Amino acid sequence: MSDSSHLLDIRLLGGFAVQVDGADVPDDSWRLRKARALVKLLALAPGQRLHREQVFEALWPGRDDARALTNKLHQALYAARRALDTAGADGAATLALRDDVLSLNGDVEIDAVRLEAAVAAARAAGTADAYQDALAHAHGELLPEDRYEDWTGDRRDALRVLVTTAHLELAALLEPDAAAEVLQRALVLDPLHEGATRQLMRAYAAAGRRQRALEAFEHLRGALRDAYAADPDEETRRLYRELLADAEP
């Protein structure tokens, strides 16, 4: 039976960290890199549950020695449980392996999951305050230390799109000057996002800052040429031409 009296708080945004009832699990207590990876992988999994074959494929891809894989899994599991024990959790209850299924049990909070839920709630509410509250949960890239691990890529991309889109949705609810500030933050996350750039150009134009709108286009064009030797798409170029014509005396 899991010990539900302890709150396990797992941070994945901006870097991995774990707290038990507000007490940090020390970095040096993990011992094995795969012990950390096991907790990260479960934190990202639906319902925080994975079959051990899914864990094998994610953490030891391409290996087919079942005995060796099982030993490696048990080593990582043991080290992860010991790390949780150091902060007062019951590691064996919190991180369970039962019927070939690994799971995180008890009262578990995960910042990436909180962010996703907060954005969903903001969309349901449809208010600027709700979006601002949701985006307060966006504390950086998902697991930047694991940027080149295959098992993090899809969720990282999805979260980046989610946060960028939430910025655009918030901007649509604001006055032009405030919208421009929000859109600038969106473009820090995704500098080549043409939809965000067009929205920023329109916000600047509505605020009477037409030169800034033209500069936003030029910045995008330079970034696209540097990255892909490409130009902005036709919709963005057409908006630029319209703003340029309006700026002529």
VENTA-V454858 format. One record per residue. N is the residue number from 0. PHI is phi in whole degrees, -180 to 180 (* if undefined). PSI is psi in whole degrees, -180 to 180 (none if undefined). Layout:
n:N phi:PHI psi:PSI
n:N phi:PHI psi:PSI
This chain:
n:0 phi:* psi:135
n:1 phi:-76 psi:152
n:2 phi:-92 psi:101
n:3 phi:-84 psi:2
n:4 phi:-79 psi:-11
n:5 phi:-107 psi:138
n:6 phi:-96 psi:120
n:7 phi:-101 psi:115
n:8 phi:-111 psi:117
n:9 phi:-110 psi:124
n:10 phi:-103 psi:127
n:11 phi:-117 psi:-21
n:12 phi:-87 psi:124
n:13 phi:82 psi:0
n:14 phi:133 psi:150
n:15 phi:-80 psi:135
n:16 phi:-159 psi:151
n:17 phi:-133 psi:138
n:18 phi:-125 psi:146
n:19 phi:-118 psi:113
n:20 phi:52 psi:39
n:21 phi:86 psi:-5
n:22 phi:-97 psi:130
n:23 phi:-68 psi:140
n:24 phi:-80 psi:116
n:25 phi:-59 psi:142
n:26 phi:-57 psi:-40
n:27 phi:-79 psi:-2
n:28 phi:-83 psi:-12
n:29 phi:-75 psi:-28
n:30 phi:67 psi:-55
n:31 phi:-113 psi:138
n:32 phi:-61 psi:-36
n:33 phi:-70 psi:-22
n:34 phi:-67 psi:-45
n:35 phi:-61 psi:-47
n:36 phi:-60 psi:-36
n:37 phi:-63 psi:-43
n:38 phi:-68 psi:-41
n:39 phi:-60 psi:-46
n:40 phi:-62 psi:-44
n:41 phi:-68 psi:-36
n:42 phi:-63 psi:-31
n:43 phi:-86 psi:-14
n:44 phi:-78 psi:149
n:45 phi:-59 psi:125
n:46 phi:68 psi:7
n:47 phi:58 psi:41
n:48 phi:-136 psi:139
n:49 phi:-146 psi:143
n:50 phi:-70 psi:148
n:51 phi:-61 psi:-29
n:52 phi:-64 psi:-34
n:53 phi:-67 psi:-37
n:54 phi:-67 psi:-44
n:55 phi:-56 psi:-48
n:56 phi:-66 psi:-36
n:57 phi:-76 psi:-45
n:58 phi:-95 psi:-25
n:59 phi:-134 psi:62
n:60 phi:-65 psi:144
n:61 phi:81 psi:2
n:62 phi:-101 psi:137
n:63 phi:-122 psi:10
n:64 phi:-82 psi:99
n:65 phi:-60 psi:-41
n:66 phi:-64 psi:-45
n:67 phi:-66 psi:-41
n:68 phi:-64 psi:-42
n:69 phi:-63 psi:-42
n:70 phi:-63 psi:-43
n:71 phi:-63 psi:-41
n:72 phi:-63 psi:-45
n:73 phi:-66 psi:-35
n:74 phi:-64 psi:-46
n:75 phi:-65 psi:-41
n:76 phi:-64 psi:-44
n:77 phi:-61 psi:-46
n:78 phi:-65 psi:-40
n:79 phi:-66 psi:-42
n:80 phi:-63 psi:-42
n:81 phi:-63 psi:-39
n:82 phi:-62 psi:-44
n:83 phi:-65 psi:-36
n:84 phi:-60 psi:-34
n:85 phi:-63 psi:-25
n:86 phi:-101 psi:8
n:87 phi:103 psi:-1
n:88 phi:-80 psi:162
n:89 phi:-90 psi:95
n:90 phi:-58 psi:-41
n:91 phi:-67 psi:-35
n:92 phi:-78 psi:-37
n:93 phi:-72 psi:-39
n:94 phi:-117 psi:95
n:95 phi:-105 psi:151
n:96 phi:-127 psi:111
n:97 phi:-142 psi:128
n:98 phi:54 psi:43
n:99 phi:68 psi:13
n:100 phi:-115 psi:127
n:101 phi:-95 psi:145
n:102 phi:-152 psi:151
n:103 phi:-96 psi:127
n:104 phi:-121 psi:165
n:105 phi:90 psi:-154
n:106 phi:-90 psi:97
n:107 phi:-117 psi:127
n:108 phi:-116 psi:136
n:109 phi:-130 psi:124
n:110 phi:-63 psi:-36
n:111 phi:-66 psi:-37
n:112 phi:-68 psi:-40
n:113 phi:-60 psi:-42
n:114 phi:-62 psi:-47
n:115 phi:-61 psi:-42
n:116 phi:-67 psi:-38
n:117 phi:-67 psi:-39
n:118 phi:-67 psi:-40
n:119 phi:-61 psi:-41
n:120 phi:-67 psi:-38
n:121 phi:-64 psi:-41
n:122 phi:-65 psi:-36
n:123 phi:-69 psi:-38
n:124 phi:-77 psi:-39
n:125 phi:71 psi:24
n:126 phi:-115 psi:153
n:127 phi:-62 psi:-40
n:128 phi:-60 psi:-42
n:129 phi:-65 psi:-41
n:130 phi:-66 psi:-41
n:131 phi:-64 psi:-40
n:132 phi:-63 psi:-41
n:133 phi:-64 psi:-45
n:134 phi:-71 psi:-16
n:135 phi:-65 psi:-18
n:136 phi:-85 psi:-8
n:137 phi:-86 psi:98
n:138 phi:-109 psi:25
n:139 phi:125 psi:-179
n:140 phi:-67 psi:147
n:141 phi:-69 psi:122
n:142 phi:41 psi:64
n:143 phi:-60 psi:-26
n:144 phi:-72 psi:-15
n:145 phi:-116 psi:33
n:146 phi:-59 psi:-29
n:147 phi:-105 psi:14
n:148 phi:-87 psi:130
n:149 phi:-59 psi:-35
n:150 phi:-76 psi:-7
n:151 phi:-100 psi:-17
n:152 phi:-62 psi:-49
n:153 phi:-64 psi:-43
n:154 phi:-70 psi:-37
n:155 phi:-62 psi:-46
n:156 phi:-63 psi:-42
n:157 phi:-64 psi:-40
n:158 phi:-69 psi:-38
n:159 phi:-63 psi:-43
n:160 phi:-63 psi:-43
n:161 phi:-59 psi:-48
n:162 phi:-70 psi:-42
n:163 phi:-61 psi:-46
n:164 phi:-64 psi:-37
n:165 phi:-63 psi:-37
n:166 phi:-62 psi:-43
n:167 phi:-65 psi:-40
n:168 phi:-67 psi:-38
n:169 phi:-64 psi:-45
n:170 phi:-57 psi:-35
n:171 phi:-66 psi:-16
n:172 phi:-97 psi:-2
n:173 phi:-112 psi:164
n:174 phi:-68 psi:158
n:175 phi:-54 psi:-45
n:176 phi:-64 psi:-45
n:177 phi:-67 psi:-38
n:178 phi:-62 psi:-41
n:179 phi:-61 psi:-39
n:180 phi:-63 psi:-43
n:181 phi:-66 psi:-41
n:182 phi:-69 psi:-32
n:183 phi:-63 psi:-38
n:184 phi:-67 psi:-37
n:185 phi:-62 psi:-39
n:186 phi:-76 psi:-18
n:187 phi:-67 psi:-39
n:188 phi:-71 psi:-38
n:189 phi:-143 psi:85
n:190 phi:-62 psi:-19
n:191 phi:-102 psi:15
n:192 phi:-77 psi:106
n:193 phi:-70 psi:-36
n:194 phi:-62 psi:-41
n:195 phi:-66 psi:-39
n:196 phi:-66 psi:-43
n:197 phi:-62 psi:-42
n:198 phi:-64 psi:-38
n:199 phi:-66 psi:-42
n:200 phi:-60 psi:-44
n:201 phi:-67 psi:-38
n:202 phi:-64 psi:-44
n:203 phi:-61 psi:-44
n:204 phi:-63 psi:-43
n:205 phi:-66 psi:-27
n:206 phi:-87 psi:4
n:207 phi:79 psi:19
n:208 phi:-112 psi:61
n:209 phi:-64 psi:-36
n:210 phi:-63 psi:-38
n:211 phi:-65 psi:-35
n:212 phi:-63 psi:-44
n:213 phi:-67 psi:-37
n:214 phi:-66 psi:-34
n:215 phi:-62 psi:-40
n:216 phi:-63 psi:-46
n:217 phi:-62 psi:-38
n:218 phi:-64 psi:-44
n:219 phi:-63 psi:-45
n:220 phi:-61 psi:-43
n:221 phi:-64 psi:-41
n:222 phi:-67 psi:-40
n:223 phi:-67 psi:-38
n:224 phi:-67 psi:-40
n:225 phi:-65 psi:-40
n:226 phi:-82 psi:-42
n:227 phi:-132 psi:3
n:228 phi:55 psi:40
n:229 phi:-127 psi:164
n:230 phi:-107 psi:163
n:231 phi:-58 psi:159
n:232 phi:-74 psi:174
n:233 phi:-63 psi:-39
n:234 phi:-61 psi:-41
n:235 phi:-70 psi:-41
n:236 phi:-65 psi:-39
n:237 phi:-64 psi:-42
n:238 phi:-62 psi:-40
n:239 phi:-62 psi:-45
n:240 phi:-63 psi:-40
n:241 phi:-63 psi:-44
n:242 phi:-69 psi:-36
n:243 phi:-65 psi:-42
n:244 phi:-66 psi:-39
n:245 phi:-66 psi:-28
n:246 phi:-80 psi:-16
n:247 phi:-73 psi:142
n:248 phi:-68 psi:none
